Amino acid sequence: MWVLGRWGAGALGRWGAGALGKTMSSLFTFILEFRGGTYVSQYRGRSPRQALRTWGKQEHERLIGQWRPQVTDALFAGMASETLVAMDGAIETYVTSTPVIDDLAWLYVIRTQEI
């Protein structure tokens, strides 16, 4: 098993502009398990769903060179349409999965505390 990392790569920065001031965006860690590999990255968003959209755009472009376009298209289209489910007993931790051609991809999304 190997890990690809893209630490601290958030498109929104620490603060996003709000109507009455500053609203804080959160850092989310994404762990994708697919075809024997574990892919770790971090993105920001005001919600897990917003961070997931950013993850999908950025990681699709980054991983398209590693897999056939049909695989990456199916993976990211599937993840975009799936529901993030909160994991019982874990705080701010979500999971989803999607079938990708002849395999299954699992994605874990964890709100991450910054140090």
BELCORLIN-V480537 format. One record per residue. N is the residue number from 1. PSI is psi in radians with two decimals (* if undefined). D_LAST is the distance of its C-alpha to the last C-alpha in Angstrom with 2 decimals. Layout:
# BELCORLIN-V480537
n->N psi->PSI d_last->D_LAST
n->N psi->PSI d_last->D_LAST
This chain:
# BELCORLIN-V480537
n->1 psi->2.46 d_last->27.37
n->2 psi->2.83 d_last->25.21
n->3 psi->2.29 d_last->21.92
n->4 psi->2.23 d_last->21.46
n->5 psi->2.61 d_last->17.98
n->6 psi->1.29 d_last->16.97
n->7 psi->2.39 d_last->13.25
n->8 psi->0.39 d_last->11.86
n->9 psi->1.29 d_last->15.43
n->10 psi->2.38 d_last->15.55
n->11 psi->-0.39 d_last->18.81
n->12 psi->-0.24 d_last->17.97
n->13 psi->-3.04 d_last->15.19
n->14 psi->-0.60 d_last->12.75
n->15 psi->2.44 d_last->15.84
n->16 psi->2.67 d_last->19.18
n->17 psi->2.29 d_last->22.36
n->18 psi->2.90 d_last->23.85
n->19 psi->-0.63 d_last->27.44
n->20 psi->0.30 d_last->26.82
n->21 psi->-2.50 d_last->23.71
n->22 psi->2.37 d_last->20.20
n->23 psi->2.38 d_last->18.89
n->24 psi->2.33 d_last->15.30
n->25 psi->2.61 d_last->14.87
n->26 psi->2.70 d_last->12.56
n->27 psi->2.30 d_last->11.04
n->28 psi->2.40 d_last->13.32
n->29 psi->2.30 d_last->13.79
n->30 psi->2.26 d_last->17.52
n->31 psi->1.93 d_last->19.45
n->32 psi->2.18 d_last->23.08
n->33 psi->2.07 d_last->25.67
n->34 psi->2.26 d_last->28.93
n->35 psi->0.78 d_last->31.92
n->36 psi->0.00 d_last->30.46
n->37 psi->2.69 d_last->27.30
n->38 psi->2.15 d_last->23.67
n->39 psi->2.11 d_last->21.87
n->40 psi->2.31 d_last->18.09
n->41 psi->2.90 d_last->16.63
n->42 psi->2.40 d_last->14.09
n->43 psi->2.79 d_last->15.37
n->44 psi->2.71 d_last->14.87
n->45 psi->2.80 d_last->17.35
n->46 psi->-0.28 d_last->18.37
n->47 psi->2.85 d_last->19.48
n->48 psi->-0.67 d_last->19.44
n->49 psi->-0.72 d_last->22.90
n->50 psi->-0.74 d_last->22.04
n->51 psi->-0.62 d_last->19.22
n->52 psi->-0.69 d_last->21.88
n->53 psi->-0.76 d_last->24.34
n->54 psi->-0.79 d_last->22.14
n->55 psi->-0.83 d_last->21.42
n->56 psi->-0.76 d_last->25.19
n->57 psi->-0.85 d_last->26.21
n->58 psi->-0.80 d_last->23.92
n->59 psi->-0.53 d_last->24.25
n->60 psi->-0.84 d_last->27.97
n->61 psi->-0.65 d_last->28.60
n->62 psi->-0.63 d_last->26.58
n->63 psi->-0.15 d_last->28.22
n->64 psi->-0.48 d_last->31.72
n->65 psi->-0.30 d_last->32.72
n->66 psi->-0.49 d_last->32.02
n->67 psi->2.84 d_last->34.04
n->68 psi->2.57 d_last->37.22
n->69 psi->-0.61 d_last->36.84
n->70 psi->-0.61 d_last->38.33
n->71 psi->-0.87 d_last->35.56
n->72 psi->-0.69 d_last->32.66
n->73 psi->-0.79 d_last->34.53
n->74 psi->-0.72 d_last->35.16
n->75 psi->-0.94 d_last->31.61
n->76 psi->-0.56 d_last->29.91
n->77 psi->-0.72 d_last->32.80
n->78 psi->-0.79 d_last->32.63
n->79 psi->-0.64 d_last->28.91
n->80 psi->-0.49 d_last->29.38
n->81 psi->-0.14 d_last->32.16
n->82 psi->2.80 d_last->30.67
n->83 psi->2.34 d_last->29.10
n->84 psi->2.21 d_last->25.58
n->85 psi->2.23 d_last->26.20
n->86 psi->2.36 d_last->23.80
n->87 psi->2.27 d_last->23.73
n->88 psi->2.36 d_last->25.30
n->89 psi->0.02 d_last->23.28
n->90 psi->2.34 d_last->19.89
n->91 psi->2.26 d_last->17.70
n->92 psi->0.73 d_last->17.01
n->93 psi->2.27 d_last->18.33
n->94 psi->2.73 d_last->21.30
n->95 psi->2.61 d_last->23.86
n->96 psi->2.82 d_last->26.79
n->97 psi->2.79 d_last->29.37
n->98 psi->2.47 d_last->32.16
n->99 psi->2.43 d_last->35.23
n->100 psi->1.81 d_last->35.46
n->101 psi->-1.73 d_last->39.03
n->102 psi->0.43 d_last->39.66
n->103 psi->3.13 d_last->36.18
n->104 psi->2.31 d_last->33.38
n->105 psi->2.37 d_last->29.79
n->106 psi->2.39 d_last->26.96
n->107 psi->2.21 d_last->23.75
n->108 psi->2.34 d_last->20.78
n->109 psi->2.13 d_last->18.32
n->110 psi->2.14 d_last->15.17
n->111 psi->2.22 d_last->12.99
n->112 psi->2.28 d_last->9.44
n->113 psi->2.33 d_last->6.52
n->114 psi->2.55 d_last->3.77
n->115 psi->* d_last->0.00
